[in-house]
Amino acid sequence: MSRFWHGIALVGHFGLFGLLLLWLTWLEPPRQIPISLALILLAGPLLIPMRGLLHGRPYTHAWTSFLALFYFLVGVFEVAGPMTRPWLAWLTIGFSILLFLGTLLYVRAWGREQHPARASELAADSTVSSGNLASAEPGDEPSREARSK
């Protein structure tokens, strides 16, 4: 399952990168600042996590999700402003959401694949601690947190 989320994260990342390059150089170049400065400020940060994303490193995926929030805000600000092509901003929002969900869910799936016993323990603890004892197995002991309540 982590391969699926890794693919979603890469689609979001490269889609966002390609869209920003097209947008800033050909479709709607900025008028107030040089194109090169706009590329460095908007597309440049996407180059930093590229190697880690391509290699599937979970730590890189985790902090790239914060970067996706920045691009979500860029898209929201562009939608609110005057544009000749508002669909560019909507695509930015869509790709940033893909990047955000792909990176976070990749880290979650990767952790569950690396530590399957721990994932089942956490699921059992959450069942017991939430007060749903009917779904717990008859031989299961409640966790320390559930006993102290």
Secondary structure, DSSP 8 states (H G I E B T S, - for coil): -HHHHHHHHHHHHHHHHHHHHHIIIIIS--SSS-HHHHHHHHTGGGTTTHHHHHHT-HHHHHHHHHHHHHHHHHHHHHHHS--S-HHHHHHHHHHHHHHHHHHHHHHHHHHHHH-HHHHHHHHHHHHHHTT-GGGS-TT----HHHHH-
